[in-house]
């Protein structure tokens, strides 16, 4: 988040817009906090492994009202999506 904030602040200094992407629920909050983020990229690919999606009302992304990142991972879906022979260190925090 610190790196993203620094990047967005630098872009603002040069009057450049930015478009946060990847973790939409997280970046919706970030986009609301900076003046030069008129867009938010939506990646539906993550819908299958999260229990909470990005809330959109009247064409606008709404940041999560709960504390934290605004993302609730679906650990069962993540485990089911793993490919045999590959492994990941999945910490079930949050």
N, CA and C atoms as an extended XYZ file, in Angstrom:
282
Properties=species:S:1:pos:R:3:atomname:S:1:resname:S:1:resid:I:1 pbc="F F F"
N         0.816       -1.182        0.000 N   UNK     1
C         0.000        0.000        0.000 CA  UNK     1
C         0.867        1.255        0.000 C   UNK     1
N         1.959        1.218        0.738 N   UNK     2
C         2.830        2.391        0.796 CA  UNK     2
C         3.393        2.686       -0.590 C   UNK     2
N         3.865        1.649       -1.286 N   UNK     3
C         4.406        1.848       -2.638 CA  UNK     3
C         3.343        2.393       -3.578 C   UNK     3
N         2.135        1.853       -3.500 N   UNK     4
C         1.048        2.332       -4.360 CA  UNK     4
C         0.743        3.792       -4.051 C   UNK     4
N         0.670        4.132       -2.777 N   UNK     5
C         0.376        5.508       -2.398 CA  UNK     5
C         1.463        6.459       -2.908 C   UNK     5
N         2.708        6.056       -2.804 N   UNK     6
C         3.809        6.893       -3.299 CA  UNK     6
C         3.720        7.069       -4.810 C   UNK     6
N         3.400        5.996       -5.514 N   UNK     7
C         3.275        6.060       -6.972 CA  UNK     7
C         2.134        6.982       -7.369 C   UNK     7
N         0.990        6.859       -6.680 N   UNK     8
C        -0.170        7.679       -7.013 CA  UNK     8
C         0.085        9.147       -6.680 C   UNK     8
N         0.810        9.403       -5.610 N   UNK     9
C         1.145       10.777       -5.242 CA  UNK     9
C         2.076       11.397       -6.281 C   UNK     9
N         3.046       10.627       -6.743 N   UNK    10
C         3.949       11.117       -7.790 CA  UNK    10
C         3.171       11.409       -9.072 C   UNK    10
N         2.263       10.518       -9.443 N   UNK    11
C         1.449       10.743      -10.646 CA  UNK    11
C         0.604       12.002      -10.488 C   UNK    11
N         0.052       12.204       -9.300 N   UNK    12
C        -0.761       13.402       -9.055 CA  UNK    12
C         0.066       14.677       -9.227 C   UNK    12
N         1.317       14.640       -8.792 N   UNK    13
C         2.189       15.811       -8.914 CA  UNK    13
C         2.379       16.226      -10.369 C   UNK    13
N         2.269       15.275      -11.276 N   UNK    14
C         2.415       15.562      -12.707 CA  UNK    14
C         1.067       15.559      -13.427 C   UNK    14
N        -0.009       15.641      -12.635 N   UNK    15
C        -1.365       15.715      -13.163 CA  UNK    15
C        -1.715       14.515      -14.047 C   UNK    15
N        -1.301       13.327      -13.614 N   UNK    16
C        -1.568       12.101      -14.359 CA  UNK    16
C        -2.585       11.246      -13.607 C   UNK    16
N        -3.561       10.686      -14.309 N   UNK    17
C        -4.510        9.788      -13.653 CA  UNK    17
C        -3.886        8.410      -13.428 C   UNK    17
N        -4.417        7.680      -12.480 N   UNK    18
C        -3.981        6.309      -12.210 CA  UNK    18
C        -5.213        5.412      -12.172 C   UNK    18
N        -4.994        4.123      -12.367 N   UNK    19
C        -6.087        3.153      -12.355 CA  UNK    19
C        -5.655        1.938      -11.543 C   UNK    19
N        -6.006        1.899      -10.246 N   UNK    20
C        -5.646        0.737       -9.437 CA  UNK    20
C        -6.285       -0.536      -10.008 C   UNK    20
N        -5.577       -1.664       -9.854 N   UNK    21
C        -6.112       -2.924      -10.357 CA  UNK    21
C        -5.562       -4.097       -9.539 C   UNK    21
N        -6.049       -5.255       -9.809 N   UNK    22
C        -5.699       -6.542       -9.207 CA  UNK    22
C        -6.661       -6.914       -8.101 C   UNK    22
N        -6.528       -6.361       -6.912 N   UNK    23
C        -7.438       -6.702       -5.818 CA  UNK    23
C        -8.479       -5.591       -5.685 C   UNK    23
N        -9.575       -5.746       -6.399 N   UNK    24
C       -10.538       -4.663       -6.520 CA  UNK    24
C       -11.073       -4.176       -5.182 C   UNK    24
N       -11.400       -5.075       -4.277 N   UNK    25
C       -11.947       -4.655       -2.984 CA  UNK    25
C       -10.952       -3.777       -2.235 C   UNK    25
N        -9.706       -4.142       -2.273 N   UNK    26
C        -8.654       -3.344       -1.642 CA  UNK    26
C        -8.473       -2.018       -2.370 C   UNK    26
N        -8.424       -2.067       -3.677 N   UNK    27
C        -8.138       -0.870       -4.450 CA  UNK    27
C        -9.317        0.084       -4.542 C   UNK    27
N       -10.526       -0.383       -4.257 N   UNK    28
C       -11.673        0.536       -4.206 CA  UNK    28
C       -11.452        1.541       -3.084 C   UNK    28
N       -10.982        1.080       -1.942 N   UNK    29
C       -10.689        1.991       -0.834 CA  UNK    29
C        -9.558        2.940       -1.206 C   UNK    29
N        -8.541        2.415       -1.849 N   UNK    30
C        -7.402        3.233       -2.258 CA  UNK    30
C        -7.835        4.303       -3.257 C   UNK    30
N        -8.657        3.928       -4.235 N   UNK    31
C        -9.108        4.882       -5.244 CA  UNK    31
C        -9.948        5.994       -4.621 C   UNK    31
N       -10.670        5.681       -3.567 N   UNK    32
C       -11.467        6.708       -2.885 CA  UNK    32
C       -10.590        7.693       -2.123 C   UNK    32
N        -9.384        7.293       -1.813 N   UNK    33
C        -8.502        8.123       -0.988 CA  UNK    33
C        -7.595        9.036       -1.800 C   UNK    33
N        -7.579        8.879       -3.113 N   UNK    34
C        -6.686        9.699       -3.931 CA  UNK    34
C        -7.488       10.428       -5.002 C   UNK    34
N        -7.124       11.668       -5.299 N   UNK    35
C        -7.923       12.463       -6.238 CA  UNK    35
C        -7.708       12.137       -7.714 C   UNK    35
N        -6.651       11.416       -8.042 N   UNK    36
C        -6.324       11.182       -9.451 CA  UNK    36
C        -6.591        9.746       -9.900 C   UNK    36
N        -7.600        9.109       -9.280 N   UNK    37
C        -7.977        7.745       -9.668 CA  UNK    37
C        -9.438        7.741      -10.122 C   UNK    37
N        -9.688        8.157      -11.360 N   UNK    38
C       -11.076        8.208      -11.824 CA  UNK    38
C       -11.645        6.849      -12.211 C   UNK    38
N       -10.793        5.821      -12.300 N   UNK    39
C       -11.227        4.495      -12.701 CA  UNK    39
C       -10.708        3.454      -11.720 C   UNK    39
N       -11.340        2.288      -11.785 N   UNK    40
C       -10.893        1.123      -11.026 CA  UNK    40
C       -11.069       -0.080      -11.939 C   UNK    40
N        -9.999       -0.792      -12.201 N   UNK    41
C       -10.084       -1.961      -13.073 CA  UNK    41
C       -10.790       -3.098      -12.337 C   UNK    41
N       -11.712       -3.746      -13.007 N   UNK    42
C       -12.464       -4.853      -12.423 CA  UNK    42
C       -11.958       -6.165      -13.000 C   UNK    42
N       -11.514       -7.075      -12.125 N   UNK    43
C       -11.009       -8.388      -12.526 CA  UNK    43
C       -11.937       -9.464      -11.990 C   UNK    43
N       -12.885       -9.950      -12.774 N   UNK    44
C       -13.812      -10.960      -12.270 CA  UNK    44
C       -13.162      -12.320      -12.011 C   UNK    44
N       -11.909      -12.496      -12.422 N   UNK    45
C       -11.236      -13.779      -12.240 CA  UNK    45
C       -11.128      -14.170      -10.764 C   UNK    45
N       -11.132      -13.209       -9.878 N   UNK    46
C       -10.989      -13.514       -8.456 CA  UNK    46
C       -12.309      -13.879       -7.790 C   UNK    46
N       -13.432      -13.706       -8.472 N   UNK    47
C       -14.726      -13.984       -7.865 CA  UNK    47
C       -14.859      -15.421       -7.381 C   UNK    47
N       -14.236      -16.355       -8.076 N   UNK    48
C       -14.358      -17.760       -7.723 CA  UNK    48
C       -13.583      -18.169       -6.478 C   UNK    48
N       -12.680      -17.312       -6.000 N   UNK    49
C       -11.885      -17.686       -4.829 CA  UNK    49
C       -12.060      -16.710       -3.660 C   UNK    49
N       -13.075      -15.875       -3.756 N   UNK    50
C       -13.394      -14.976       -2.646 CA  UNK    50
C       -14.851      -15.164       -2.254 C   UNK    50
N       -15.134      -14.881       -0.996 N   UNK    51
C       -16.514      -14.966       -0.515 CA  UNK    51
C       -17.224      -13.620       -0.615 C   UNK    51
N       -16.450      -12.586       -0.758 N   UNK    52
C       -17.011      -11.248       -0.910 CA  UNK    52
C       -16.524      -10.664       -2.215 C   UNK    52
N       -17.405      -10.099       -2.968 N   UNK    53
C       -17.018       -9.481       -4.221 CA  UNK    53
C       -17.018       -7.970       -4.082 C   UNK    53
N       -16.631       -7.333       -5.129 N   UNK    54
C       -16.638       -5.879       -5.151 CA  UNK    54
C       -18.088       -5.427       -5.310 C   UNK    54
N       -18.550       -4.594       -4.397 N   UNK    55
C       -19.919       -4.074       -4.464 CA  UNK    55
C       -19.922       -2.891       -5.421 C   UNK    55
N       -20.841       -2.956       -6.394 N   UNK    56
C       -20.964       -1.880       -7.370 CA  UNK    56
C       -22.392       -1.355       -7.307 C   UNK    56
N       -22.531       -0.048       -7.133 N   UNK    57
C       -23.844        0.595       -7.090 CA  UNK    57
C       -23.857        1.753       -8.074 C   UNK    57
N       -24.848        1.773       -8.934 N   UNK    58
C       -24.995        2.836       -9.937 CA  UNK    58
C       -23.713        3.020      -10.756 C   UNK    58
N       -23.063        1.905      -11.069 N   UNK    59
C       -21.861        1.953      -11.889 CA  UNK    59
C       -20.603        2.380      -11.159 C   UNK    59
N       -20.677        2.489       -9.852 N   UNK    60
C       -19.510        2.912       -9.070 CA  UNK    60
C       -19.121        1.840       -8.053 C   UNK    60
N       -17.819        1.629       -7.918 N   UNK    61
C       -17.308        0.669       -6.938 CA  UNK    61
C       -17.440        1.263       -5.542 C   UNK    61
N       -17.850        0.437       -4.607 N   UNK    62
C       -18.017        0.884       -3.222 CA  UNK    62
C       -16.969        0.205       -2.347 C   UNK    62
N       -16.224        0.972       -1.584 N   UNK    63
C       -15.225        0.356       -0.702 CA  UNK    63
C       -15.908       -0.416        0.419 C   UNK    63
N       -15.210       -1.401        0.940 N   UNK    64
C       -15.740       -2.200        2.051 CA  UNK    64
C       -15.920       -1.323        3.283 C   UNK    64
N       -16.949       -1.606        4.044 N   UNK    65
C       -17.183       -0.864        5.271 CA  UNK    65
C       -16.575       -1.558        6.486 C   UNK    65
N       -16.152       -2.805        6.303 N   UNK    66
C       -15.550       -3.557        7.402 CA  UNK    66
C       -14.056       -3.258        7.470 C   UNK    66
N       -13.450       -3.471        8.631 N   UNK    67
C       -12.007       -3.244        8.739 CA  UNK    67
C       -11.223       -4.280        7.934 C   UNK    67
N       -10.002       -3.946        7.622 N   UNK    68
C        -9.143       -4.872        6.883 CA  UNK    68
C        -9.124       -4.551        5.404 C   UNK    68
N        -8.767       -5.542        4.606 N   UNK    69
C        -8.597       -5.341        3.174 CA  UNK    69
C        -9.908       -5.328        2.400 C   UNK    69
N       -10.980       -5.823        3.013 N   UNK    70
C       -12.244       -5.905        2.298 CA  UNK    70
C       -12.364       -7.173        1.478 C   UNK    70
N       -11.471       -8.123        1.695 N   UNK    71
C       -11.472       -9.375        0.947 CA  UNK    71
C       -11.602      -10.533        1.930 C   UNK    71
N       -12.560      -11.411        1.678 N   UNK    72
C       -12.681      -12.638        2.465 CA  UNK    72
C       -12.390      -13.782        1.502 C   UNK    72
N       -11.247      -14.409        1.697 N   UNK    73
C       -10.829      -15.495        0.806 CA  UNK    73
C       -11.657      -16.742        1.064 C   UNK    73
N       -11.977      -17.478        0.009 N   UNK    74
C       -12.671      -18.755        0.110 CA  UNK    74
C       -11.595      -19.840        0.024 C   UNK    74
N       -11.098      -20.244        1.191 N   UNK    75
C        -9.961      -21.163        1.234 CA  UNK    75
C       -10.297      -22.528        0.642 C   UNK    75
N       -11.553      -22.974        0.765 N   UNK    76
C       -11.948      -24.249        0.152 CA  UNK    76
C       -11.874      -24.148       -1.371 C   UNK    76
N       -12.328      -23.048       -1.931 N   UNK    77
C       -12.269      -22.854       -3.384 CA  UNK    77
C       -10.823      -22.733       -3.861 C   UNK    77
N        -9.990      -22.072       -3.072 N   UNK    78
C        -8.571      -21.942       -3.432 CA  UNK    78
C        -7.912      -23.316       -3.439 C   UNK    78
N        -8.197      -24.103       -2.430 N   UNK    79
C        -7.623      -25.462       -2.369 CA  UNK    79
C        -8.117      -26.301       -3.533 C   UNK    79
N        -9.396      -26.195       -3.865 N   UNK    80
C        -9.958      -26.976       -4.971 CA  UNK    80
C        -9.369      -26.563       -6.317 C   UNK    80
N        -8.918      -25.322       -6.422 N   UNK    81
C        -8.371      -24.822       -7.680 CA  UNK    81
C        -6.886      -25.135       -7.868 C   UNK    81
N        -6.257      -25.684       -6.842 N   UNK    82
C        -4.833      -25.984       -6.954 CA  UNK    82
C        -4.599      -27.078       -7.986 C   UNK    82
N        -3.482      -26.991       -8.646 N   UNK    83
C        -3.112      -27.942       -9.684 CA  UNK    83
C        -2.179      -28.975       -9.082 C   UNK    83
N        -2.436      -30.254       -9.343 N   UNK    84
C        -1.583      -31.325       -8.840 CA  UNK    84
C        -0.128      -31.075       -9.235 C   UNK    84
N         0.766      -31.276       -8.305 N   UNK    85
C         2.181      -31.102       -8.570 CA  UNK    85
C         2.684      -29.703       -8.244 C   UNK    85
N         1.776      -28.763       -8.059 N   UNK    86
C         2.160      -27.404       -7.685 CA  UNK    86
C         1.698      -27.157       -6.255 C   UNK    86
N         2.440      -26.372       -5.549 N   UNK    87
C         2.038      -26.088       -4.180 CA  UNK    87
C         2.184      -24.598       -3.910 C   UNK    87
N         1.468      -24.159       -2.920 N   UNK    88
C         1.539      -22.759       -2.496 CA  UNK    88
C         1.468      -22.738       -0.992 C   UNK    88
N         2.141      -21.795       -0.409 N   UNK    89
C         2.096      -21.637        1.030 CA  UNK    89
C         0.885      -20.773        1.355 C   UNK    89
N        -0.230      -21.392        1.667 N   UNK    90
C        -1.470      -20.670        1.934 CA  UNK    90
C        -1.633      -20.469        3.423 C   UNK    90
N        -1.466      -19.252        3.861 N   UNK    91
C        -1.693      -18.910        5.250 CA  UNK    91
C        -3.132      -18.475        5.379 C   UNK    91
N        -3.887      -19.127        6.206 N   UNK    92
C        -5.302      -18.823        6.319 CA  UNK    92
C        -5.551      -17.693        7.313 C   UNK    92
N        -4.831      -16.617        7.141 N   UNK    93
C        -5.030      -15.455        7.994 CA  UNK    93
C        -6.178      -14.632        7.435 C   UNK    93
N        -6.923      -14.051        8.329 N   UNK    94
C        -7.984      -13.140        7.901 CA  UNK    94
C        -9.267      -13.762        7.608 C   UNK    94
